[in-house]
Amino acid sequence: MQRARLALLLLVGLAGAGGANGEKSSEEVELEEKAESWNLVVIVTLLAVCIFSIYLLLSSRIRWARYLPESVVTIILGMVAGSVLRLSGQTLANLITFDPQTFFIYMLPPIIFESGFSLQKGDFFSNVGSILLFAVPGTLISTFIVGIGAYVCGKFEFSYPLTLLDSLTFGSLISATDPVATLAIFQSLDVNPVLYMLVFGESVLNDAVAVVLFRTCLSFYEREHDGWAAAIWQFAMVSLFSGAVGVIVALFAALVFKLTRLHDMPHLEASLMFIFAYLPYLLAEALDLSGIMAILFCGVLMSHYTHFNLSSQTRLATEQLFKTVAFMAETAIFAYMGLSLTTLQHSFHVGFIVTSMLLILVARAANIFPIAYFINRGKSQRDRLSQREQFIMWFSGLRGAIAFSLALTMQSHSLTAVSPETKSVLVTTTLIVVLTTVFVFGGGTAPLLEYLVHDTSHAGG
């Protein structure tokens, strides 16, 4: 039974719902184990169906299939499975429950590490200044515009009433972008590599910044700060020292692999590589820092230095395994979104959903266009971001797995200052925002790019 639970935890990050603690007869224990085993079969089968469906999508020659992001397919399959579950009289809680702590310990680290590890180093470091501007000040701008806007709309009864802290917490979690669908289409259509790197690099750093901001906001509920100045100072210090932890571990790993002959024993080399990849997350969390920030910097530096000290066999093995684990984790989250949409009890507030969508679009514009204008002032005419490229960056601001998981974290957090109704409204609104941006913006990226390329070619002709 323990092996079944461990497999469930590592494969999908979804913990089987257990019974109450206490004395149980052997018959009850056996029935529970059988039920949890069947739950595991259902979940793993759903994952297998999602993966095979993505294969069919990618190998299809049908034109419209190019416009359908992988995440959309996964969400739709999750919705179908959830509908079947609901018709059968079951609830999602009887099958699985999402544990946000599991997400942050087992599922998010490989996603973030792989993002940093797979960066195209040349393009990234040549555009690192622009990426940092979009990721750090840009995320702060988005958080404050969405947060203050939601607070003001609630005060004027256009939206759900929230306290200022609730609004800023929502602003921080909903500012985490996830343009996976957009980037896959970027690759298939061979867009400008600088544009690809700006969108990809911004999203990777943005996730880490959004998580640190979210945790900073949560700390206010627990009265860990005397004021905003202390919170800003903590945000800066946590970011700085978390990045330093990642850098130190990555450089130490590079030194170890360079000075030893581990390449003669690839299985030991690969094992140690996995440990070094995960170590900065655990170390940073143990030091009350941001494990996400640490593992991101570690991934970038290990790709730049450690990677070249590995044997060719280990390079290939680690690259594929990091990609596989990250893909499985993201697939599990999107499938859970689809499941939860049709099975969980939701608190819909139309005014809050509509104002949140509008505020997110405005905040994205206030992030991209002014910062792009500032960046262009320091570049030559040939290297500047065109209006079309800026619009594509704005259009690429999808929300995804991290925003939804942060919302679930807030719901499960023991925050007595936030009512259960408010938590439920925030989770439902986040889910609707994620689904809307993935379906509308993710699905609209390929037609938009084809139109812009077609329009550019005609203008050039």
Secondary structure, DSSP 8 states (H G I E B T S, - for coil): -HHHHHHHHHHH-EEE----SS---HHHHHHHHHHHHHHHHHHHHHHHHHHHHHHHHHH---GGGGGS-HHHHHHHHHHHHHHHHHHTT--HHHHEEE-HHHIIIIIHHHHHHHHHHTS-HHHHHHTHHHHHHHHHHHHHHHHHHHHHHHHHHHHTTSS----HHHHHHHHHHHT-B-THHHHHHHHHHT--HHHHHHHHHHHHHHHHHHHHHHHHHHHHHTT--SSHHHHHHHHHHHHHHHHHHHHHHHHHHHHHHHHS-GGGSHHHHHHHHHHHHHHHHHHHHHTTS-HHHHHHHHHHHHHHTGGGGS-HHHHHHHHHHHHHHHHHHHHHHHHHHHHHHHHS-----HHHHHHHHHHHHHHHHHHHHHHHHHHHHTS-GGGS--HHHHHHHHHT--B-HHHHHHHHHHHHS--TTS-HHHHHHHHHHHHHHHHHIIIIIIHHHHHHHHHHHHHHHHHH-
